[in-house]
Structure formats: C-alpha cells, structure tokens
Amino acid sequence: MFTTALAQRENTQLGELPLDLFAAIQSLKKELNAVILAHYYQEPDIQDIADFIGDSLQLARAAEKTNADVIVFAGVHFMAETAKILNPDKLVLLPDLNAGCSLADSCPPEAFATFKAAHSDHLVVSYINCSADIKAMSDIICTSSNAVKIVQQIPKEQPIIFAPDRNLGRYVMEQTGRDLVLWQGSCVVHETFSEKKIVQLKIAHPEAEAIAHPECESSVLRHASFIGSTAALLKYCQSSPTKEFIVATEPGIIHQMQKLAPDKHFIPAPPMNNCACNECPFMRLNTLEKLYWAMKNRTPEITMSEDIRLAALRPMQRMLEMSV
C-alpha cells in the first residue's frame, strides 16, 4: 500500500498510519458496527474494501436498509447527506468534507427558490445529485436510473420543473415526450467529453460500442449505442456480446467493469483537452487513508437541521416508492 506525499503530510498531524490499512479498516468496521458504502467512481482500493458499491439509487437503497450504527460514505457530500436524511439516528461519516459536486454546486438554494416561485404551479423533480436544501424544496427525487420512469408516472397535464442537470433533463424529455422546465445545471465531468475524440476512437476501434451516461451532452449521446445510469452501463457491458467499449462516464466505473467482464476491453472516453478532466476531482478527494482516519476519529460527521432533513425525506421516500 503506497501513501502519497500529500496524504503523508496530512497524516503527520493525525498520527502514524497502520502498516496494513485494509486490516485496520476491517477491524474498525467491527468495532464501530460500521458499513462502508462506495460509489463506482471511487478509487479502486476503496471500491475493493467497501461493503456495498453502487450508483446513487443503489446507494440510497443500501443506506435505507442498513442495520449498521455507522455509515462511512465513500462518495461525495450530497450522497452522504442522503444517507443522513434516511438515517437520522446513525453516525454518517464522509472521509473528506471537501468532496462536493459541481452539479450540486450549480444549483444554489436561494436562486432555485426564486426559480421555483416563478413556476409555482410546477411539480419539482430533482435529480439526487443536489444538496439537502434543494431536496427539501422538491416534490420528488430521482436518479439517472429511474428519472424516465418517475416522470412517466406523473400526470401529463402536470407541469414539471426538472433540476439541476440540464443534460439529464433533456434526455428525459426525449424519452418521455414531456416538456420540462430545466434548471441549467451540469456536471463538469460529463460535459468535458469530446465528441470529436469519441468519433476518432470509434474509427480506430470499429468493433467497439460507445456507451454513455445521460448526464453527457447530446452531441456525445448521439454516438452511443447504449445510454444509462452507472449501474446500467455496468450491467450492459456484461450482457452485451461486444468485446470492446468506449465508456463515456467517470472512469472509476472501469475498475468494476474489468472485474466483472475480465475478457473485455474498456476505453475511457477522452476529454476535450489533454488532461484528467474525465476524472471527478471531488470523488478523488477520498482516499483509503482518509477513510481510515474518519473511522478512527469518528469525523468528519454529516449533520443537518431536522427541519431540512424532514423536508428532504418526503421527496426521497416518494422516489423509493415510485421506483419499486
């Protein structure tokens, strides 16, 4: 297990790291009666030590059902907030409180309240990638797995605001034929993929299938043979007879793809610039070292006011009921 220089500097103020982090974390799990929930976009070491790996919907369901006393959420802030909304009496830890989300940040609560007031007759369907404050202003929460299914269940005469992701909202409009009022938010990772480079990859790999997350821009989605949530992409690449895939989502998912389909080849879709911009900088703030210290010190803890929690819980419960 190699520790980065940055992590070493951080850890000098916390104490010495154990030689075997995996064993130490397993020991702390038993001591705390803790469960580790990890998103597919986490680094491979965290995915490998997690008790449950999933996309936003799968993790919400896992958080709702857990009997653990402590939830260690290896993901970003809004995901850990979701776990706290569903489990007010449990200790919810996030390895790095700075692990935010560009999409959630693109929807400030004050601005959204004004937007909502201007469309007072609209039902608010919000993508789970938003803050607890936005969830509290929503009528129903959705994920990329169930957004189409949820909108299809809403009466056609009911006008809808869809927030905060405009690309997912546009995709839902195309799939349902509904006219949605879109909040103009977006994910910095899913907007960075280059249509030109994906086309070039398809030419270089003519047998490869392009698969994409619906948070991508429509210019990228039109080149995909399959569009779906992170979990759906993972399932698809296992069942498809294709042996090579161009993957247009955060490349952390490729670790699970390679584990579950070792005979196949996965190519991360490249960003527009020669950078690692297709990696979520917020997801990558969590490290195995930080996860250990969070469990060891029982901090950073996710907290929120009970008023916000209860207001955010109602649309979360509606989502879980409507996505059975």
C-alpha positions as CSV (number, residue, x, y, z in Angstrom):
1,M,0.0,0.0,0.0
2,F,1.6,3.2,-1.1
3,T,0.7,6.5,0.5
4,T,1.0,9.7,-1.5
5,A,3.2,12.6,-0.3
6,L,0.1,14.7,0.2
7,A,-1.5,12.0,2.4
8,Q,1.7,11.6,4.3
9,R,1.8,15.4,5.1
10,E,-1.8,15.3,6.2
11,N,-1.3,12.2,8.3
12,T,1.6,13.7,10.3
13,Q,-1.0,15.7,12.2
14,L,-3.1,12.7,12.8
15,G,-0.6,10.1,13.9
16,E,1.1,7.1,12.3
17,L,-0.8,5.0,9.7
18,P,-1.0,1.3,10.4
19,L,1.1,-0.8,8.0
20,D,-1.9,-2.7,6.8
21,L,-4.7,-0.2,6.1
22,F,-7.1,-2.9,4.8
23,A,-6.8,-4.9,8.0
24,A,-7.1,-1.8,10.2
25,I,-10.2,-0.7,8.4
26,Q,-11.8,-4.1,8.7
27,S,-11.0,-4.0,12.5
28,L,-12.6,-0.6,12.9
29,K,-15.7,-1.8,11.0
30,K,-16.3,-4.5,13.6
31,E,-15.5,-2.1,16.5
32,L,-18.0,0.5,15.2
33,N,-20.6,-1.8,13.7
34,A,-20.0,0.2,10.5
35,V,-20.8,-0.2,6.9
36,I,-18.8,1.2,4.0
37,L,-20.8,2.4,1.1
38,A,-18.9,3.4,-2.0
39,H,-19.8,4.9,-5.4
40,Y,-18.5,3.4,-8.6
41,Y,-16.4,6.5,-9.2
42,Q,-14.2,5.9,-6.1
43,E,-10.6,4.8,-6.4
44,P,-10.1,1.0,-6.8
45,D,-8.8,0.4,-3.2
46,I,-11.9,2.0,-1.7
47,Q,-14.2,0.0,-4.0
48,D,-12.4,-3.2,-3.0
49,I,-12.8,-2.6,0.7
50,A,-16.4,-1.4,0.5
51,D,-19.3,-3.5,1.8
52,F,-21.5,-2.2,-1.0
53,I,-20.7,-0.5,-4.3
54,G,-23.4,1.2,-6.4
55,D,-24.8,4.2,-8.2
56,S,-26.9,6.9,-6.5
57,L,-30.1,4.8,-6.4
58,Q,-28.4,1.6,-5.3
59,L,-26.6,3.5,-2.5
60,A,-29.8,5.3,-1.3
61,R,-31.5,1.9,-1.0
62,A,-28.5,0.4,0.8
63,A,-28.4,3.4,3.2
64,E,-32.1,2.9,3.9
65,K,-31.8,-0.8,4.7
66,T,-28.6,-0.9,6.7
67,N,-28.6,-2.1,10.3
68,A,-25.1,-0.6,10.9
69,D,-24.6,2.0,13.6
70,V,-22.1,3.9,11.5
71,I,-22.3,4.6,7.8
72,V,-19.0,5.5,6.1
73,F,-19.9,7.1,2.8
74,A,-17.1,6.9,0.2
75,G,-18.6,9.3,-2.3
76,V,-19.4,13.0,-2.4
77,H,-21.2,15.3,0.0
78,F,-24.8,15.1,-1.3
79,M,-24.6,11.2,-1.2
80,A,-23.6,11.3,2.5
81,E,-26.4,13.8,3.1
82,T,-28.8,11.4,1.5
83,A,-27.7,8.7,3.9
84,K,-28.2,11.0,6.9
85,I,-31.7,12.0,5.6
86,L,-32.6,8.4,5.6
87,N,-30.8,7.5,8.9
88,P,-31.1,10.4,11.4
89,D,-30.0,8.3,14.3
90,K,-26.9,6.9,12.7
91,L,-23.4,8.4,12.6
92,V,-22.7,9.2,8.9
93,L,-19.0,9.9,8.1
94,L,-17.6,11.3,4.9
95,P,-13.8,10.8,4.5
96,D,-13.3,14.4,3.1
97,L,-15.9,17.1,3.7
98,N,-14.5,18.9,0.6
99,A,-15.7,16.1,-1.6
100,G,-18.5,18.1,-3.1
101,C,-20.2,18.1,-6.5
102,S,-20.0,20.5,-9.4
103,L,-23.6,19.7,-10.4
104,A,-24.9,20.2,-6.8
105,D,-23.0,23.5,-6.6
106,S,-24.5,24.7,-9.8
107,C,-27.9,24.9,-8.1
108,P,-27.7,27.5,-5.2
109,P,-30.7,27.2,-2.8
110,E,-31.6,30.9,-2.9
111,A,-31.5,31.1,-6.7
112,F,-33.5,27.9,-7.0
113,A,-36.2,29.2,-4.6
114,T,-36.7,32.2,-6.8
115,F,-36.8,30.0,-9.9
116,K,-39.4,27.7,-8.2
117,A,-41.5,30.7,-7.2
118,A,-41.7,31.9,-10.8
119,H,-43.2,28.5,-11.7
120,S,-45.4,28.0,-8.7
121,D,-47.8,25.6,-10.4
122,H,-45.0,23.2,-11.4
123,L,-44.1,19.9,-9.6
124,V,-40.4,19.8,-8.8
125,V,-38.5,16.7,-9.8
126,S,-34.9,16.9,-8.6
127,Y,-32.0,14.7,-9.6
128,I,-30.5,13.2,-6.4
129,N,-27.2,15.0,-7.3
130,C,-28.3,18.1,-5.3
131,S,-27.9,19.4,-1.8
132,A,-30.3,18.7,1.1
133,D,-31.6,22.2,0.7
134,I,-32.7,21.6,-2.9
135,K,-34.2,18.2,-2.0
136,A,-36.2,20.0,0.7
137,M,-37.7,22.2,-2.0
138,S,-38.5,19.3,-4.2
139,D,-41.6,17.1,-4.6
140,I,-39.9,14.0,-5.9
141,I,-36.2,13.0,-6.1
142,C,-35.0,10.9,-9.0
143,T,-31.7,9.3,-10.1
144,S,-30.4,8.6,-13.6
145,S,-31.6,5.1,-13.2
146,N,-35.3,6.0,-12.6
147,A,-35.8,9.6,-13.9
148,V,-37.7,8.4,-17.0
149,K,-39.8,6.0,-15.0
150,I,-40.7,8.6,-12.4
151,V,-41.6,11.3,-15.0
152,Q,-43.8,8.8,-16.8
153,Q,-45.8,8.3,-13.7
154,I,-46.7,12.0,-13.3
155,P,-50.0,13.0,-15.0
156,K,-49.3,14.6,-18.4
157,E,-51.3,17.8,-17.5
158,Q,-49.0,18.5,-14.5
159,P,-46.1,20.9,-15.5
160,I,-42.7,19.9,-14.2
161,I,-39.5,21.6,-13.2
162,F,-36.5,19.3,-13.6
163,A,-33.4,20.2,-11.7
164,P,-30.5,20.6,-11.5
165,D,-29.0,18.7,-14.5
166,R,-30.0,20.1,-17.9
167,N,-28.5,17.2,-19.9
168,L,-30.3,14.5,-17.9
169,G,-33.4,16.7,-18.1
170,R,-33.1,16.9,-21.9
171,Y,-32.6,13.2,-22.1
172,V,-35.7,12.6,-20.0
173,M,-37.7,15.0,-22.3
174,E,-36.6,12.9,-25.4
175,Q,-37.5,9.6,-23.7
176,T,-40.9,10.7,-22.4
177,G,-42.1,13.3,-24.8
178,R,-42.7,15.7,-21.9
179,D,-42.0,19.4,-21.9
180,L,-39.9,20.0,-18.8
181,V,-38.7,23.4,-17.4
182,L,-35.0,22.8,-16.9
183,W,-32.7,24.3,-14.4
184,Q,-29.5,25.0,-16.2
185,G,-27.0,23.0,-14.1
186,S,-24.4,20.5,-15.3
187,C,-21.7,18.1,-14.2
188,V,-18.2,19.3,-15.1
189,V,-17.0,15.7,-15.8
190,H,-19.8,14.7,-18.1
191,E,-19.6,17.9,-20.0
192,T,-15.9,17.5,-20.7
193,F,-16.1,14.6,-23.2
194,S,-15.0,15.4,-26.7
195,E,-17.4,14.4,-29.5
196,K,-14.5,14.6,-32.0
197,K,-12.2,12.3,-30.0
198,I,-15.0,9.8,-29.4
199,V,-15.6,9.7,-33.2
200,Q,-11.9,9.2,-33.7
201,L,-11.9,6.4,-31.2
202,K,-14.8,4.7,-33.0
203,I,-12.9,4.9,-36.3
204,A,-9.8,3.4,-34.6
205,H,-11.8,0.7,-32.9
206,P,-14.6,-0.1,-35.4
207,E,-15.8,-3.1,-33.3
208,A,-16.2,-1.1,-30.1
209,E,-19.5,0.1,-28.7
210,A,-19.8,3.6,-27.3
211,I,-21.8,3.6,-24.1
212,A,-22.7,6.8,-22.2
213,H,-24.2,8.3,-19.1
214,P,-27.3,10.6,-19.7
215,E,-25.5,13.5,-17.9
216,C,-23.4,13.8,-21.1
217,E,-24.2,16.4,-23.7
218,S,-26.5,15.4,-26.6
219,S,-23.6,15.7,-29.0
220,V,-21.9,12.7,-27.2
221,L,-25.1,10.7,-26.6
222,R,-25.9,10.5,-30.2
223,H,-22.8,8.4,-30.8
224,A,-23.7,5.9,-28.0
225,S,-25.3,2.6,-28.8
226,F,-26.4,2.4,-25.1
227,I,-27.3,5.2,-22.7
228,G,-27.9,4.5,-19.0
229,S,-27.0,5.1,-15.4
230,T,-23.7,3.9,-14.0
231,A,-25.2,0.7,-12.8
232,A,-27.0,0.2,-16.1
233,L,-23.7,0.7,-18.0
234,L,-22.1,-1.9,-15.9
235,K,-24.9,-4.4,-16.4
236,Y,-25.0,-3.7,-20.2
237,C,-21.3,-4.3,-20.8
238,Q,-21.6,-7.7,-19.0
239,S,-24.5,-8.9,-21.1
240,S,-23.5,-7.4,-24.5
241,P,-21.6,-9.8,-26.8
242,T,-19.4,-6.9,-27.8
243,K,-15.8,-7.3,-26.5
244,E,-14.7,-3.6,-26.6
245,F,-16.4,-0.5,-25.2
246,I,-15.8,3.2,-25.3
247,V,-17.0,4.4,-21.9
248,A,-18.4,8.0,-21.6
249,T,-18.7,8.5,-17.9
250,E,-16.3,8.9,-14.9
251,P,-13.6,6.2,-15.5
252,G,-13.8,4.9,-11.9
253,I,-16.5,2.5,-13.1
254,I,-14.0,0.8,-15.4
255,H,-12.5,-0.9,-12.3
256,Q,-15.8,-2.8,-11.7
257,M,-16.3,-3.4,-15.5
258,Q,-12.9,-5.1,-15.7
259,K,-13.6,-7.2,-12.6
260,L,-17.0,-8.4,-13.8
261,A,-16.0,-8.8,-17.5
262,P,-12.3,-9.6,-17.5
263,D,-12.4,-10.8,-21.1
264,K,-13.4,-7.4,-22.4
265,H,-11.6,-4.2,-23.2
266,F,-12.7,-0.8,-21.8
267,I,-11.6,2.5,-23.2
268,P,-12.3,5.7,-21.2
269,A,-13.8,8.4,-23.3
270,P,-11.3,11.2,-23.6
271,P,-11.9,14.8,-22.5
272,M,-11.5,17.8,-24.9
273,N,-8.1,18.7,-23.5
274,N,-5.1,16.6,-22.7
275,C,-5.9,16.4,-19.0
276,A,-7.5,14.1,-16.5
277,C,-10.7,16.1,-16.6
278,N,-12.8,13.0,-17.2
279,E,-12.0,12.1,-13.6
280,C,-14.2,13.7,-10.9
281,P,-11.8,15.8,-8.8
282,F,-14.3,15.7,-5.9
283,M,-14.7,11.9,-5.9
284,R,-10.9,11.5,-5.9
285,L,-10.5,13.6,-2.7
286,N,-11.5,10.5,-0.8
287,T,-8.6,8.1,-0.2
288,L,-8.1,4.9,1.8
289,E,-6.0,6.9,4.3
290,K,-8.8,9.5,4.9
291,L,-11.3,6.7,5.2
292,Y,-9.3,5.1,7.9
293,W,-8.9,8.4,9.8
294,A,-12.6,9.1,9.5
295,M,-13.4,5.8,11.1
296,K,-10.6,6.1,13.7
297,N,-11.7,9.6,14.8
298,R,-15.5,9.4,14.1
299,T,-15.2,12.6,12.0
300,P,-16.0,14.4,9.6
301,E,-19.6,13.8,10.5
302,I,-22.6,14.8,8.3
303,T,-25.2,16.9,10.2
304,M,-28.2,19.0,9.2
305,S,-31.2,20.6,10.8
306,E,-34.2,18.4,11.5
307,D,-36.4,20.7,9.5
308,I,-34.3,20.3,6.4
309,R,-34.0,16.6,6.9
310,L,-37.7,16.0,7.2
311,A,-38.5,18.2,4.2
312,A,-35.8,16.4,2.2
313,L,-37.0,13.0,3.4
314,R,-40.5,13.3,1.8
315,P,-39.4,13.5,-1.8
316,M,-36.8,10.8,-1.2
317,Q,-39.5,8.5,0.1
318,R,-41.6,9.3,-2.9
319,M,-38.7,8.3,-5.2
320,L,-38.2,5.0,-3.4
321,E,-41.9,4.2,-3.6
322,M,-42.2,5.1,-7.3
323,S,-39.1,3.1,-8.3
324,V,-40.0,-0.2,-6.8
